[in-house]
Amino acid sequence: MPSFQNPAAFLMLLLIPLLYLLRKLKIFTKITFPAVLADWNGKAFKWNGKARRFFSILAKIIMGTGFVCVIGAFADPVISWQEKVYTSLGTDVIFVVDTSPSMAAKDIDGNTRLEAAKNTIKLVSQEYEGFRFGIVVLGSDASVFVPPTSDRSLFRKRIDDIHVGILGNGSAIGDGLSTAVCHLASSKAPKKCIILMTDGENNAGVIHPETAAVLAADNEIAIYVVGVGSKGSVPIEYTDPSTGKLYSGYLDSNFNSASLRKISSLANGRYFEVKTIDELKTTLNTVAKTENVTQNFTYKTMNELLYDKFLLFGSILLLLAWIIKRLLLNEVV
């Protein structure tokens, strides 16, 4: 419900009973001319138009409501709420997301590995307000999609732009990790970490994943590795974005968990394997709680002014009342 910053404006509502009183006292009345419509022995004219009476009453109600809305605009309506504002930095997290074709395998509760990863990242990012989140996408090479930011709407929008094969058919895990390290190294956040979400091995790029892991450790950045998907034969359907060709069949999934575990160990993190969405949510929440820090915050009052909406709605109602009285009832207003 809106509150009003200038409630004294509602005193203008007294104009309504004042006008009614003046008309009753015949001080302020419409000019009328009597007319005799009956013959000498004829029957006097009677108005029995029910529809006309209905529209006449409706016009008065609409006009009164419109008048109240216009006065409400002068009363300066506003909706206020409290918003938490952090006054100290929290944790910076960059998700490094594999977009190689194998991430199109459908073995995460009927979802592709990439869609499951994207949806879970969205959910977790909404729960931890004090964190700054970023995204690095890897394929045959790596690219920063979002640097660490607290703008959740931008973050979620960019996640929707991630698709399988967007950066080629390889998995440049080392390049993806080193790119994330470069964007976190200069951060003043008290804690910094990288969450690598992949289902494959490093087979592209110019930087070895273990080299990137050592670089992360030197900059006090933890790396958590999430191996996504099950091993064995899994269904897959993938459209190559560069050629438009559809590939459908089964993938022999058998990623090397030992190499992924080594990466996390070198960078003081942990390795997880997930096969369901629930496991993926639990894993990301575990990492977030591990890397969480205490932050200072305050509350700021936010206001949304509504006078323009009241004024527009009131004007529309007054115009509608005029149309009914002038065009439907043929009254002079």
LUMGUMI-573777 format. One record per residue: z, x, y of N, C-alpha, C in turn; residue in one letter. Coordinates in steps of 0.05 Angstrom, whole numbers, padded with zeros to 5 digits, always signed. Example, Ala and Ser with C-alpha at 12.3 -4.5 7.8 and 13.67 -1.06 7.14 Angstrom:
<recs>
+00156+00264-00114+00156+00246-00090+00156+00264-00066A+00142+00257-00045+00143+00273-00021+00157+00258+00001S
</recs>
This chain:
<recs>
+00000+00017-00024+00000+00000+00000+00000+00018+00025M-00017+00010+00045-00017+00027+00070+00007+00021+00087P+00015+00041+00102+00035+00038+00123+00020+00039+00150S+00035+00031+00171+00022+00029+00197+00036+00046+00217F+00021+00064+00230+00034+00083+00249+00037+00070+00277Q+00024+00048+00282+00027+00034+00308+00032+00004+00303N+00055-00003+00291+00059-00031+00284+00061-00050+00308P+00066-00039+00332+00067-00056+00356+00041-00071+00360A+00019-00061+00349-00006-00074+00353-00006-00102+00341A+00011-00107+00321+00012-00134+00308+00022-00155+00327F+00033-00147+00350+00041-00167+00371+00017-00183+00381L-00006-00171+00377-00031-00185+00385-00036-00210+00369M-00022-00212+00345-00025-00236+00329-00014-00260+00343L+00003-00256+00363+00014-00278+00378-00007-00293+00394L-00031-00280+00397-00053-00293+00411-00062-00318+00396L-00059-00318+00369-00068-00341+00353-00052-00366+00359I-00024-00366+00356-00009-00390+00364-00011-00396+00393P-00015-00376+00410-00018-00381+00439-00043-00397+00445L-00065-00389+00432-00090-00404+00436-00087-00433+00426L-00073-00436+00403-00069-00463+00392-00052-00480+00411Y-00032-00467+00423-00015-00482+00442-00030-00490+00467L-00046-00472+00478-00062-00478+00502-00081-00501+00497L-00092-00502+00473-00111-00524+00466-00096-00550+00464R-00072-00549+00452-00056-00573+00450-00048-00584+00477K-00043-00566+00496-00036-00574+00523-00061-00580+00540L-00084-00577+00527-00109-00583+00540-00114-00565+00565K-00102-00541+00563-00106-00522+00585-00131-00505+00579I-00135-00500+00553-00159-00484+00545-00172-00499+00522F-00191-00516+00529-00206-00533+00509-00236-00530+00514T-00250-00537+00492-00279-00537+00494-00288-00561+00511K-00310-00557+00526-00322-00579+00542-00335-00599+00523I-00328-00624+00524-00339-00645+00507-00350-00668+00523T-00369-00683+00512-00381-00706+00525-00380-00729+00505F-00366-00751+00512-00364-00773+00493-00391-00787+00492P-00397-00798+00468-00422-00813+00464-00417-00837+00446A-00428-00860+00453-00425-00884+00437-00449-00886+00418V-00443-00887+00392-00464-00887+00372-00466-00914+00357L-00451-00934+00366-00450-00959+00351-00465-00981+00368A-00478-01000+00355-00489-01023+00369-00466-01042+00377D-00474-01064+00391-00454-01083+00400-00437-01094+00377W-00451-01103+00357-00436-01114+00333-00439-01095+00309N-00448-01072+00314-00453-01054+00292-00428-01038+00284G-00431-01022+00263-00409-01007+00252-00408-00980+00266K-00384-00971+00273-00381-00945+00286-00389-00922+00268A-00399-00900+00279-00408-00877+00264-00384-00862+00251F-00386-00855+00226-00365-00840+00212-00378-00815+00199K-00363-00793+00202-00372-00768+00190-00360-00764+00162W-00376-00765+00142-00367-00763+00115-00377-00738+00101N-00386-00719+00116-00397-00695+00104-00376-00676+00092G-00371-00678+00066-00351-00662+00053-00359-00632+00054K-00384-00627+00049-00393-00599+00049-00390-00587+00077A-00396-00603+00097-00393-00593+00125-00364-00587+00131R-00346-00605+00122-00317-00600+00127-00308-00575+00113R-00318-00571+00088-00310-00547+00073-00319-00521+00087F-00344-00521+00096-00353-00496+00110-00339-00492+00137F-00332-00514+00149-00318-00512+00175-00290-00499+00171S-00276-00508+00150-00250-00496+00144-00253-00467+00134I-00273-00462+00118-00278-00435+00108-00284-00416+00131L-00299-00425+00150-00306-00408+00173-00281-00401+00189A-00263-00420+00192-00238-00415+00206-00220-00394+00191K-00219-00398+00165-00203-00379+00149-00215-00351+00150I-00241-00349+00148-00254-00323+00149-00251-00310+00176I-00253-00326+00197-00250-00316+00224-00222-00306+00229M-00202-00321+00219-00174-00313+00223-00168-00287+00208G-00179-00285+00183-00174-00261+00167-00188-00237+00181T-00212-00241+00191-00225-00219+00205-00210-00210+00230G-00199-00229+00244-00183-00223+00268-00159-00206+00261F-00146-00214+00239-00122-00199+00229-00130-00170+00222V-00153-00167+00208-00162-00140+00200-00168-00123+00224C-00180-00134+00245-00186-00119+00269-00160-00110+00282V-00140-00128+00284-00114-00120+00295-00101-00099+00277I-00105-00102+00250-00094-00082+00232-00105-00054+00237G-00131-00053+00246-00143-00028+00253-00129-00015+00277A-00122-00032+00297-00108-00021+00320-00080-00012+00313F-00069-00022+00291-00042-00014+00282-00043+00013+00267A-00066+00025+00265-00069+00052+00253-00059+00053+00224D-00072+00040+00205-00063+00040+00177-00068+00068+00165P-00050+00075+00147-00053+00101+00134-00039+00100+00106V-00051+00114+00087-00039+00118+00061-00029+00147+00059I-00004+00150+00053+00009+00177+00052+00018+00183+00023S+00016+00209+00017+00026+00218-00009+00035+00247-00006W+00052+00255-00025+00062+00283-00025+00045+00300-00044Q+00037+00323-00034+00021+00341-00050+00036+00368-00053E+00038+00378-00077+00051+00403-00082+00033+00426-00073K+00045+00444-00056+00030+00467-00046+00045+00492-00055V+00032+00509-00070+00045+00534-00079+00044+00555-00057Y+00067+00568-00053+00069+00588-00032+00069+00616-00044T+00067+00619-00070+00065+00645-00083+00044+00643-00105S+00033+00666-00112+00012+00667-00132+00023+00662-00160L+00007+00649-00177+00014+00646-00205-00003+00664-00222G-00011+00654-00245-00026+00670-00264-00056+00666-00260T-00071+00688-00262-00100+00686-00261-00111+00688-00289D-00128+00668-00297-00139+00667-00324-00169+00665-00322V-00183+00682-00336-00213+00679-00338-00220+00674-00367I-00234+00651-00372-00244+00645-00398-00271+00658-00401F-00274+00674-00422-00300+00686-00429-00311+00670-00452V-00333+00655-00447-00343+00635-00466-00369+00644-00478V-00371+00645-00504-00395+00653-00518-00414+00629-00518D-00439+00634-00511-00459+00612-00511-00482+00618-00529T-00478+00636-00549-00499+00643-00568-00506+00618-00585S-00529+00617-00598-00537+00593-00613-00517+00584-00634P-00502+00602-00646-00483+00594-00667-00462+00576-00656S-00457+00576-00630-00437+00558-00618-00446+00529-00618M-00471+00524-00627-00481+00497-00630-00473+00485-00657A-00460+00501-00674-00452+00490-00701-00432+00468-00697A-00435+00446-00713-00418+00423-00710-00397+00423-00732K-00375+00438-00727-00354+00439-00747-00326+00437-00734D-00325+00427-00709-00299+00423-00696-00295+00393-00692I-00286+00380-00713-00281+00350-00712-00306+00336-00703D-00329+00344-00713-00355+00330-00706-00367+00339-00680G-00354+00357-00666-00365+00368-00641-00376+00396-00646N-00394+00404-00628-00403+00432-00630-00380+00450-00621T-00382+00474-00628-00361+00493-00621-00359+00496-00590R-00382+00497-00577-00382+00500-00548-00371+00476-00534L-00379+00452-00543-00369+00427-00530-00338+00425-00534E-00329+00432-00558-00300+00431-00563-00286+00451-00544A-00297+00475-00541-00285+00494-00523-00285+00484-00494A-00307+00474-00485-00309+00464-00457-00289+00442-00451K-00288+00422-00469-00270+00399-00465-00241+00408-00465N-00234+00426-00483-00206+00435-00484-00199+00451-00459T-00217+00468-00450-00212+00483-00425-00207+00464-00402I-00222+00443-00400-00218+00423-00379-00190+00411-00380K-00182+00403-00404-00155+00391-00407-00133+00410-00399L-00134+00434-00409-00113+00453-00404-00112+00461-00375V-00135+00464-00362-00136+00472-00334-00123+00451-00316S-00123+00425-00324-00110+00404-00308-00080+00405-00311Q-00070+00416-00333-00041+00415-00338-00025+00437-00324E-00039+00459-00317-00025+00482-00305-00035+00485-00276Y-00022+00471-00257-00031+00470-00230-00029+00497-00215E-00009+00512-00222-00005+00537-00207-00023+00560-00215G-00038+00556-00237-00057+00577-00247-00083+00577-00230F-00095+00600-00229-00123+00601-00220-00141+00608-00244R-00161+00591-00248-00179+00594-00271-00207+00603-00263F-00219+00619-00280-00247+00627-00276-00262+00627-00302G-00288+00630-00301-00305+00629-00325-00326+00651-00324I-00328+00665-00345-00350+00684-00350-00365+00674-00375V-00391+00672-00373-00408+00663-00395-00422+00687-00406V-00423+00688-00433-00437+00711-00445-00458+00701-00465L-00480+00715-00466-00501+00711-00485-00513+00738-00492G-00538+00742-00486-00549+00769-00489-00539+00788-00468S-00530+00776-00445-00515+00791-00425-00493+00773-00415D-00481+00779-00393-00457+00764-00384-00460+00758-00354A-00448+00735-00346-00450+00727-00318-00424+00712-00310S-00416+00716-00285-00393+00702-00275-00402+00674-00266V-00391+00653-00278-00397+00626-00270-00378+00617-00248F-00352+00623-00251-00332+00616-00231-00312+00639-00229V-00309+00651-00206-00287+00670-00203-00261+00655-00202P-00238+00669-00207-00212+00654-00207-00208+00637-00183P-00204+00611-00187-00201+00592-00165-00181+00570-00173T-00168+00558-00152-00151+00536-00156-00165+00509-00151S-00191+00511-00144-00207+00486-00140-00215+00475-00167D-00199+00455-00176-00204+00444-00202-00230+00428-00204R-00238+00415-00183-00263+00399-00183-00287+00418-00187S-00287+00440-00172-00309+00460-00175-00309+00472-00203L-00285+00478-00213-00282+00490-00240-00294+00472-00261F-00286+00446-00260-00295+00427-00280-00326+00423-00278R-00336+00422-00253-00365+00418-00250-00380+00441-00262K-00371+00465-00258-00385+00488-00268-00384+00489-00299R-00362+00480-00310-00360+00479-00339-00382+00461-00351I-00388+00439-00337-00409+00421-00347-00437+00434-00346D-00440+00455-00331-00466+00469-00329-00470+00489-00352D-00450+00493-00368-00452+00513-00390-00466+00500-00414I-00486+00513-00425-00501+00502-00448-00507+00525-00467H-00511+00518-00492-00518+00538-00513-00544+00551-00506V-00545+00577-00508-00570+00592-00503-00576+00597-00474G-00557+00590-00456-00563+00593-00427-00568+00621-00419I-00557+00641-00434-00561+00669-00428-00574+00684-00451L-00589+00670-00467-00603+00684-00489-00589+00680-00516G-00600+00693-00536-00591+00688-00564-00571+00709-00575N-00562+00728-00559-00544+00747-00568-00515+00741-00561G-00497+00760-00568-00468+00758-00561-00459+00785-00549S-00461+00788-00523-00453+00812-00510-00423+00810-00503A-00407+00812-00523-00378+00808-00520-00366+00829-00502I-00374+00854-00506-00364+00876-00489-00371+00872-00460G-00396+00864-00454-00404+00859-00426-00388+00836-00414D-00384+00814-00430-00369+00792-00420-00340+00799-00413G-00327+00814-00430-00299+00823-00425-00298+00842-00401L-00316+00861-00399-00315+00879-00377-00321+00865-00350S-00338+00845-00351-00343+00830-00326-00318+00815-00317T-00304+00804-00336-00279+00790-00330-00258+00810-00319A-00256+00833-00331-00237+00853-00322-00243+00861-00293V-00268+00865-00287-00275+00873-00260-00267+00852-00239C-00267+00827-00246-00259+00806-00228-00229+00801-00227H-00214+00812-00246-00185+00809-00246-00171+00834-00236L-00185+00857-00237-00171+00882-00231-00160+00883-00203A-00173+00871-00184-00164+00872-00156-00146+00849-00149S-00141+00831-00168-00124+00807-00163-00094+00816-00159S-00081+00802-00140-00053+00808-00134-00034+00789-00150K-00045+00774-00169-00029+00755-00185-00009+00771-00202A+00015+00760-00206+00035+00774-00222+00028+00777-00251P+00011+00759-00261+00001+00761-00289-00029+00755-00289K-00043+00769-00306-00072+00765-00309-00079+00767-00338K-00097+00748-00347-00105+00749-00375-00134+00739-00378C-00145+00747-00400-00172+00738-00408-00170+00723-00434I-00183+00700-00436-00185+00685-00461-00214+00685-00471I-00219+00700-00492-00246+00702-00503-00249+00681-00524L-00269+00664-00522-00275+00642-00541-00302+00648-00553M-00302+00656-00579-00327+00664-00591-00326+00658-00621T-00350+00658-00634-00352+00654-00663-00369+00676-00675D-00372+00698-00660-00391+00718-00671-00381+00747-00666G-00400+00765-00670-00395+00793-00667-00411+00803-00643E-00403+00826-00632-00417+00838-00610-00444+00849-00621N-00466+00839-00611-00493+00848-00620-00512+00851-00597N-00502+00853-00573-00519+00856-00549-00502+00869-00527A-00516+00876-00505-00502+00888-00483-00500+00918-00485G-00487+00930-00465-00485+00959-00464-00457+00970-00466V-00437+00952-00465-00409+00960-00466-00396+00951-00492I-00383+00969-00506-00370+00962-00531-00345+00945-00525H-00339+00924-00541-00316+00907-00536-00289+00923-00535P-00286+00943-00552-00261+00959-00552-00258+00975-00526E-00280+00984-00515-00280+00998-00490-00270+00979-00468T-00281+00955-00468-00272+00935-00449-00243+00927-00452A-00233+00927-00477-00205+00920-00482-00187+00942-00472A-00194+00967-00475-00178+00989-00464-00178+00988-00433V-00201+00981-00422-00203+00978-00392-00184+00956-00383L-00183+00934-00398-00165+00912-00391-00136+00921-00393A-00128+00935-00414-00101+00945-00417-00093+00963-00394A-00111+00980-00386-00106+00999-00364-00100+00984-00338D-00112+00960-00335-00107+00944-00311-00087+00922-00315N-00071+00924-00336-00049+00905-00343-00060+00877-00346E-00082+00875-00359-00095+00849-00365-00094+00844-00395I-00081+00823-00403-00080+00816-00432-00105+00802-00440A-00114+00807-00465-00137+00793-00476-00128+00777-00500I-00134+00751-00499-00128+00733-00522-00156+00725-00533Y-00159+00728-00559-00185+00722-00572-00182+00698-00590V-00199+00678-00586-00199+00654-00601-00224+00653-00618V-00222+00656-00644-00244+00653-00662-00249+00624-00668G-00271+00613-00659-00276+00584-00660-00294+00577-00684V-00285+00558-00700-00302+00548-00722-00293+00558-00749G-00304+00545-00769-00298+00552-00797-00318+00572-00808S-00312+00584-00830-00330+00602-00843-00344+00588-00866K-00368+00597-00873-00384+00585-00894-00408+00571-00882G-00419+00552-00897-00443+00538-00889-00436+00514-00872S-00445+00513-00847-00439+00492-00828-00464+00481-00815V-00466+00454-00810-00490+00443-00798-00493+00452-00769P-00518+00455-00761-00524+00464-00734-00550+00451-00724I-00551+00444-00699-00575+00434-00686-00576+00446-00658E-00598+00460-00652-00599+00475-00627-00627+00475-00616Y-00629+00469-00590-00654+00470-00576-00655+00494-00559T-00674+00512-00563-00677+00536-00548-00686+00529-00519D-00669+00535-00499-00675+00527-00472-00700+00540-00460P-00707+00564-00471-00730+00578-00461-00757+00568-00472S-00756+00558-00497-00781+00549-00510-00782+00519-00514T-00758+00506-00514-00756+00477-00519-00758+00471-00549G-00758+00491-00566-00761+00487-00595-00734+00479-00607K-00735+00458-00624-00711+00448-00637-00707+00462-00664L-00683+00473-00668-00675+00485-00694-00653+00468-00706Y-00656+00460-00731-00637+00444-00745-00634+00453-00774S-00609+00453-00783-00605+00462-00811-00576+00469-00815G-00571+00491-00829-00544+00500-00835-00542+00530-00827Y-00518+00536-00817-00512+00564-00809-00492+00576-00828L-00498+00601-00836-00479+00616-00853-00459+00630-00834D-00436+00617-00829-00417+00627-00810-00397+00646-00823S-00397+00671-00814-00379+00690-00826-00373+00713-00806N-00361+00705-00784-00355+00725-00763-00333+00744-00772F-00333+00768-00761-00315+00789-00768-00289+00786-00753N-00269+00774-00765-00243+00770-00751-00228+00796-00746S-00233+00816-00763-00219+00842-00759-00226+00855-00733A-00252+00854-00725-00260+00866-00700-00249+00851-00676S-00248+00824-00679-00237+00808-00657-00207+00812-00654L-00194+00815-00677-00165+00821-00677-00159+00848-00663R-00177+00867-00668-00173+00894-00656-00175+00893-00626K-00194+00876-00616-00197+00873-00587-00171+00863-00574I-00160+00842-00586-00135+00831-00574-00112+00850-00576S-00111+00865-00598-00089+00885-00602-00090+00907-00581S-00114+00917-00575-00117+00938-00555-00109+00929-00527L-00111+00903-00522-00106+00893-00495-00080+00877-00494A-00062+00883-00513-00035+00870-00513-00036+00840-00514N-00055+00829-00529-00057+00800-00531-00053+00791-00560G-00065+00769-00567-00063+00758-00594-00090+00748-00603R-00093+00745-00629-00117+00734-00640-00111+00707-00654Y-00128+00687-00650-00124+00661-00662-00150+00652-00675F-00148+00637-00697-00171+00624-00709-00166+00594-00708E-00185+00579-00698-00182+00550-00696-00205+00536-00709V-00199+00514-00722-00220+00498-00736-00220+00469-00727K-00200+00461-00711-00199+00433-00701-00193+00433-00672T-00198+00411-00659-00192+00408-00630-00162+00411-00625I-00146+00399-00642-00117+00401-00639-00107+00430-00640D-00118+00445-00659-00111+00474-00660-00120+00489-00635E-00143+00481-00625-00153+00494-00600-00135+00488-00577L-00127+00463-00574-00108+00455-00552-00082+00470-00555K-00071+00471-00579-00046+00484-00583-00048+00514-00576T-00070+00526-00584-00074+00555-00578-00075+00560-00548T-00091+00545-00534-00093+00549-00505-00067+00543-00490L-00052+00523-00500-00026+00518-00488-00006+00540-00494N-00008+00552-00518+00010+00574-00525+00005+00598-00506T-00021+00604-00502-00028+00626-00484-00018+00620-00456V-00023+00596-00446-00015+00589-00419+00015+00591-00415A+00031+00582-00435+00060+00584-00433+00069+00613-00434K+00056+00629-00450+00063+00658-00452+00058+00672-00425T+00036+00665-00412+00028+00679-00387+00039+00665-00362E+00054+00643-00365+00064+00628-00342+00085+00644-00326N+00085+00641-00300+00105+00654-00283+00118+00633-00265V+00142+00640-00255+00156+00622-00237+00143+00625-00209T+00137+00602-00197+00124+00602-00170+00141+00586-00150Q+00139+00595-00125+00151+00580-00103+00131+00559-00093N+00141+00536-00085+00123+00515-00075+00138+00498-00056F+00123+00483-00041+00134+00463-00022+00117+00438-00024T+00126+00416-00012+00110+00391-00012+00099+00386+00016Y+00074+00379+00017+00061+00373+00042+00052+00344+00042K+00058+00331+00064+00050+00303+00067+00020+00301+00074T+00005+00287+00057-00023+00283+00062-00028+00254+00070M-00046+00251+00090-00052+00224+00101-00081+00218+00099N-00087+00193+00091-00115+00183+00092-00116+00160+00112E-00130+00163+00134-00132+00143+00155-00151+00121+00146L-00142+00096+00151-00157+00073+00141-00167+00055+00163L-00163+00063+00189-00170+00045+00211-00200+00038+00210Y-00217+00057+00203-00246+00051+00203-00253+00030+00182D-00239+00031+00159-00245+00012+00138-00235-00016+00146K-00211-00018+00159-00202-00044+00168-00220-00055+00189F-00229-00038+00208-00247-00047+00229-00274-00057+00218L-00285-00042+00199-00310-00050+00187-00308-00076+00172L-00286-00079+00156-00283-00103+00141-00278-00127+00159F-00262-00123+00180-00257-00145+00199-00282-00153+00214G-00299-00134+00221-00324-00140+00235-00343-00156+00217S-00344-00148+00192-00361-00162+00173-00352-00191+00170I-00326-00196+00168-00315-00223+00166-00321-00240+00191L-00318-00228+00214-00324-00242+00239-00353-00249+00241L-00370-00231+00232-00399-00236+00232-00406-00259+00212L-00393-00258+00189-00398-00279+00169-00389-00306+00180L-00366-00307+00193-00356-00332+00205-00376-00343+00226A-00387-00324+00242-00406-00333+00263-00431-00344+00249W-00441-00332+00228-00465-00341+00214-00460-00369+00203I-00436-00374+00191-00431-00401+00180-00430-00422+00202I-00416-00416+00224-00413-00435+00246-00439-00440+00261K-00454-00418+00265-00478-00420+00282-00502-00430+00266R-00506-00419+00242-00531-00425+00227-00527-00449+00208L-00504-00450+00195-00500-00472+00176-00490-00498+00189L-00471-00495+00208-00459-00518+00221-00472-00525+00248L-00489-00507+00257-00503-00511+00283-00483-00515+00306N-00461-00500+00305-00441-00502+00327-00447-00480+00346E-00441-00485+00371-00443-00465+00392-00417-00450+00393V-00419-00424+00388-00395-00406+00386-00397-00384+00407V
</recs>
